[in-house]
Amino acid sequence: MRRHRHAIITGLLAIAAPAAAYGDQLAGRVETRVHEGGTPATAVVYAEPLDQAAPMRGGSVTVTQKNKSFVPRVIGVPAGTVVTFPNDDQIFHNVFSLSPPQPFDLGLYRSGASKTRTFTLPAVYNIFCNIHPQMVAFLVVAPTPWITTTAADGSWRFELPTGRYRVTALSERSAPVSVEVRVGTQGGPPVVITLDESRGVQATHMNKFGKPYPPAAYKDK
């Protein structure tokens, strides 16, 4: 297997922490093992404080349905975030997830319409459209406001208060990997987290009724 630097689009958001008591900038990089000729999936990275409770600061994020795709495809948000799903196509779409602990179904809605969902419990949510099987989104809801996706070179960065943190990275095709770090006032070497996608396979998902999509749905690209 070859080790590749994680090459992905710049993340949607890195939610800022409270301005008081910043200790330092914590920087790092995600590297990914993939099978020969494979392409790394986008990763999400978040930092949980170990010395005190994480401040909960849910915000709002938009995930657009456009050209029969979710944009962005990979999203990381803190618990309590309201996610809006506008339909910018000229056709009907549906947004649903069967992922625990908060599965949901926003139903069928037309072009120009928009629906929202508040994600209160930390988890990984695989989100789909019940009409178009190619529409897939990967949403990570974290128990911390410090969450982001990596830049094209695999780098990520947080401004954090002084203390100890558990930093976790994960992707659609890899299990989460966590490391513990200490943030002070003197800086430190970049934190490198390695994900293993060498055995990851993109499985065919079912529709919201737990049944296969009709063959015609795969022809409608």
C-alpha positions in Angstrom: 0.0 0.0 0.0 1.1 3.5 -0.5 0.8 6.3 2.0 -0.7 9.4 0.4 -1.2 12.8 1.9 -4.8 13.5 2.3 -6.0 15.5 -0.7 -9.4 17.0 -0.2 -11.4 20.2 -0.6 -11.2 22.9 2.0 -13.6 22.3 4.8 -16.9 24.0 5.2 -16.3 25.5 8.6 -14.1 25.7 11.7 -16.3 27.1 14.5 -14.5 29.6 16.6 -14.1 29.1 20.4 -14.7 31.8 23.0 -12.2 34.6 22.8 -11.0 34.3 26.4 -8.0 32.2 27.5 -6.6 31.1 24.2 -3.5 29.1 24.8 -2.0 28.6 21.4 -2.6 27.5 17.8 -2.8 23.8 17.3 -1.9 22.7 13.8 -1.7 19.3 12.2 -2.1 17.1 9.1 -4.1 14.1 8.1 -2.4 11.4 6.1 -4.3 8.6 4.6 -3.3 5.0 3.5 -5.2 4.0 0.4 -5.1 1.1 -2.0 -3.0 1.4 -5.1 -4.5 4.0 -7.3 -7.1 5.0 -4.7 -8.1 8.5 -3.8 -8.5 9.6 -0.2 -11.9 10.6 1.0 -12.5 13.9 2.7 -11.7 13.9 6.5 -13.3 15.7 9.5 -11.1 16.7 12.5 -12.3 17.8 15.9 -10.7 18.6 19.3 -12.4 17.8 22.6 -11.1 19.4 25.8 -10.1 16.9 28.6 -9.6 19.3 31.5 -13.0 21.0 31.3 -16.4 20.7 29.6 -16.5 21.8 26.0 -18.5 25.0 25.4 -21.6 24.1 23.3 -22.0 26.6 20.5 -24.3 25.2 17.8 -24.7 27.5 14.8 -26.2 27.2 11.4 -25.0 25.5 8.1 -26.4 25.1 4.6 -26.1 21.9 2.6 -27.5 22.6 -0.9 -29.1 20.0 -3.2 -27.6 21.0 -6.6 -27.0 19.0 -9.8 -28.3 15.9 -8.0 -25.6 16.2 -5.3 -25.3 17.5 -1.7 -23.0 20.5 -1.6 -20.8 20.2 0.4 -20.7 16.5 0.5 -18.7 16.3 3.8 -19.7 18.5 6.8 -18.5 18.8 10.4 -20.6 20.7 12.9 -20.9 21.0 16.7 -23.9 19.5 18.4 -26.9 21.9 18.4 -26.3 23.1 14.9 -29.2 23.8 12.6 -28.6 22.4 9.1 -30.7 23.9 6.2 -31.2 21.8 3.1 -32.4 24.0 0.2 -33.5 22.3 -3.1 -31.7 24.3 -5.9 -32.5 21.8 -8.6 -35.5 22.0 -11.0 -36.8 18.6 -9.7 -38.1 17.1 -6.5 -35.7 15.8 -3.8 -35.9 14.1 -0.5 -33.5 14.2 2.5 -33.2 11.4 5.0 -30.9 9.4 7.2 -31.3 6.1 9.0 -28.2 6.7 11.2 -28.7 6.5 14.9 -29.3 8.1 17.4 -31.4 10.6 15.5 -32.7 9.2 12.1 -34.9 11.6 10.2 -36.9 12.1 7.0 -37.6 15.6 5.7 -39.9 14.2 3.1 -40.3 15.1 -0.6 -40.1 18.8 -1.6 -39.9 20.8 -4.8 -37.5 23.1 -6.4 -36.9 26.3 -4.4 -38.2 24.8 -1.2 -36.0 24.4 1.9 -36.2 22.3 5.1 -34.1 22.3 8.3 -32.9 19.8 10.9 -31.3 20.5 14.3 -28.6 18.0 15.2 -28.5 17.8 19.0 -26.6 14.5 19.6 -23.0 13.8 18.5 -22.8 11.0 15.9 -22.0 10.3 12.3 -24.9 10.7 9.9 -25.0 9.3 6.4 -27.5 11.4 4.5 -29.3 10.4 1.2 -32.1 11.3 -1.2 -34.8 8.7 -1.5 -35.1 9.4 -5.3 -31.5 9.7 -6.4 -29.1 7.1 -4.9 -26.0 9.0 -6.1 -26.8 11.8 -3.6 -24.7 11.1 -0.5 -23.6 13.4 2.3 -21.3 12.6 5.3 -22.2 14.7 8.4 -20.1 14.5 11.6 -21.8 16.1 14.7 -19.2 16.6 17.4 -19.5 17.3 21.2 -17.2 20.3 20.8 -17.2 23.6 18.9 -13.7 23.0 17.5 -14.4 21.0 14.3 -13.2 21.4 10.7 -12.3 19.6 7.5 -8.8 19.6 6.1 -7.3 21.7 3.4 -6.1 20.3 0.1 -2.8 19.3 1.5 -4.3 17.6 4.5 -3.6 20.4 7.0 -5.9 21.6 9.7 -5.7 24.3 12.4 -7.4 25.3 15.6 -7.1 28.2 18.1 -7.6 26.6 21.5 -7.5 27.6 25.2 -4.6 26.1 27.2 -5.2 22.5 28.3 -5.3 18.9 27.2 -7.3 17.8 24.2 -8.4 14.6 22.4 -8.1 15.3 18.6 -10.1 12.9 16.4 -10.0 12.5 12.6 -12.3 10.3 10.5 -13.6 9.9 7.0 -16.3 8.0 5.1 -14.0 5.1 4.5 -12.0 5.0 7.7 -12.6 4.4 11.4 -11.9 7.4 13.8 -8.4 7.8 15.0 -7.7 9.9 18.1 -4.6 11.3 19.7 -4.1 13.3 23.0 -2.2 16.6 22.9 -1.4 19.4 25.2 -1.9 23.1 24.1 0.3 25.7 25.9 1.7 29.0 25.0 5.0 27.9 23.3 3.6 26.1 20.2 4.7 22.6 19.2 5.2 20.3 16.3 2.3 19.6 13.9 0.0 16.8 15.0 0.0 14.0 12.3 -3.0 11.6 12.3 -3.0 8.7 9.9 -6.2 7.2 8.6 -6.4 3.8 6.9 -8.8 3.6 3.9 -6.9 0.8 2.2 -9.8 -1.6 2.9 -12.6 0.9 2.6 -15.4 0.1 0.2 -18.3 2.4 -0.8 -21.2 0.1 -0.1 -24.6 0.4 -1.9 -27.1 2.0 0.4 -30.8 1.3 0.7 -33.7 3.8 0.4 -35.5 5.1 3.4 -37.7 2.0 3.6 -34.7 -0.2 3.9 -35.1 -1.6 0.3 -33.0 -1.3 -2.8 -33.5 1.6 -5.2 -35.2 0.6 -8.5 -32.9 0.0 -11.4 -34.2 3.1 -13.2 -32.9 5.3 -10.3 -29.3 4.4 -11.2 -29.8 5.3 -14.9 -31.1 8.8 -13.9 -27.7 10.4 -13.4 
